[in-house]
Amino acid sequence: MKRWKTIRNKENGKEQQGEEPFQALLQQLVNSDDFIQFTYKSAAGLLCIGYYTSLIDGKILHQDILPNIKSLESIHHLHSLIPIENIIVTSDVTKIKDSLLNGHMMVFITKDIGQIGLVRAPVDNTREVSIPEVEFSVVGPKESFVESLDKNLNLVRKRLPLPELKTIEIVIGTISKTKVSVLYIDGIANKENVQTVTQRLSDLEIDQVNDSSYLTQLIQDNQNSPFPQLIDTERPDRIASALGEGKVAILVDGAPHGLIAPTNLFEFFVAYEDYFLNWAVATFFRLVRFFAVLFSILITPIYVAVLTYHYELIPKDLVSTLVTSRNPIPLPPIMEALILELAIELLREAGARLPTKVGQTIGIVGGIVIGTASVEAGLTSNVLLIIVALAALASFTTPVYQMGNTIRLIRFPFLLMAHYIGLVGVAVSFIFLLIHLLRLSSLGRPFLEPVYPLRLQGLVDSIIRLPIPFQSKRPAQSQAEDDKKFNAMKAKRIKDTKKND
C-alpha cells in the first residue's frame, strides 16, 4: 500500500487551501491495514478513491460506483452519475472522517482536492429479524428487534405509518459514536417527557455505549435503586403500543432491545401477550404473576422466622413433619436457607453462561442431584428444599428479565432480617421496600401510579385488565397531550347487518 504524497496545484505550484489537514487525515487513515486507496481514470482525470474495506460493500463499489464514474467531469456531478442516495460533497475534514467511519467511501479528483465526494455504500452484516427469545409469546406477532438501528426503526414505523411519529437522533460516546434515536408521536406524547429524555441523553459524557442497558443505568431517576425504572423490551409491537399511549421510546444502534419511559411497577408484571387474550384470562394470569412474586420474596423468610422465633404458629398437624425433617439437621434455619438459596443462584448463573443445551442439562440435573444429596447428607430439610424450589419457580413468572433479577436480590435482606428479629423483621423489611417504591419515579412520574397516587382510570389496565372498550383513555402517568384513545360508547356497540325477511 502506497503512502499518500502531498498533491500540489501544478498551475501555481502552491498547496491548495485545506490540503494540510486533509493530508494529515489521509496519513492517519493509511496507518490502518483495512483502509485502501487507489486511483481510477475518468473524464476529469485521475480520481482517488479511499475507503475501509471492513465497512464498504464491495458489490456496490464494483457494480454501481466504478462503472458510472468513468464519465465524471466534476465532483459535483456525482449525484447524477451514481444511483445511490446520501452522496455528500464537502471539504470539512471532520465530516469526511466521520463519514468514512460510518460506511462511506471518498472520491476526489487528484488535481483538485478542494471538494471531496462521500458515497454511502455500507456492508450489511446484521442478522435478519427473528422471533423473540426473552419475551416469546404463543399468540401475537413473532418479530423482535435486531442490532441494526435502521431495521429497528423500520419495524416500528411499519406499525405506526403516520408522519406524526418523530425521531430525534443523538450520538453518544466519544469512542463508540453510538447512534441513539428517541421516538415519540407528536400531538400525543408529553413534550416534557420528550425534553427530559433528550436532555439526559445529550448531557451524557461517556466513552462507550455498547447496549441500551448502559443508558438505562445512566438516565434513570435513581441509579442506586435495584428496581429498573425503564422497561427494556425486544418486541417492536410493544414499543409501538407504548408510543400510542403517549410514552417515549429509545432505540440504540447495536442493541436488540428498546427502552420505554415513563413506566410504573405494575407494567413489569404485564406480558404483552395479555392483550391478545380474553380479558378475564389475562387478568387471572396477571394476578398469578403478582402473587407469585410476593410468594417468592416472602416464603423463605417466613419459614426462617417461624422456625427461629415463632414455632407456636406452626399448626399441630405440621409440627411432626417439620420436626422429622429438621431432626438430623445440625445447621440453624438461616444457614440452611442461605445454602439452598445460593445453590439455586449458582445453578441459574451456570445455566445462563453455558451453551443452551448444556445449560439446560446443568439446571435440571444439577438441581435434582444437589437437592437430593443435600437432604441425604443432612445439610438441609426436604421441606425447605420444596419451599426454595417453589420460590425460585415463582420468580421466573416476571415477564421482564430485569425485574426478575431484582426479585432474586431483595430476598436476601428479607432473609437476614427474619433471622435477627423474626416476623417483625419481615414486616420492617416490607415497610422499607414500600417506602423505597413510594419515593421512586420514572422521568419524574410516580413509580406506584395508579395505586399511589390513586388514578381510577389507570386501574383498568394495571393489576387487572378490563375489556378493551373500557380502556378508552391513555394512562395518566404518561401525561399525554391527547388522553383519549377512542370513543368508548362506539367501541361497545356491535352493529350486525340484519337480513330482510
Protein Blocks (a to p, Z undefined) as FASTA:
>chain_A
ZZddddddfklopacehklmmmmmmmmmmmpmkbccdddddfkbccdddddfklpcfklm
mmmmmmmmmmpcbfklmmmmpccehiacdfbfklmmmmmmnopacdddfklckbccdddd
dddfbdcddddfklgcfbdcfbdcdfbfklmmmmmmmmmgcfklccddddehjklopacd
ddddehkacfklmmmmmmmmmmpccfbdcbfklmmmmmmmblmbcbdcbdcdfbfklmmm
mmmnopacdddehiabdcdddddfklmmccfklmmpcfklmmmmmmmmmmmmmmmmmmmm
mmmmmmmmmmmmpcfklmmmmmmmmmmpmbdfklmmmmmmmmmmmmmmmmmmmcfklmmm
mmmmmmmmmmmmmmmnopacfklmmmmmmmmmmmmmpmblklmmmmmmmmmmmmmmmmmn
ommlmmmmmmmmmmmmmmpceehiafkbckbccdfklmmmmmbccdfklmmbccfklopa
blcfbdfklmmpccdddddZZ
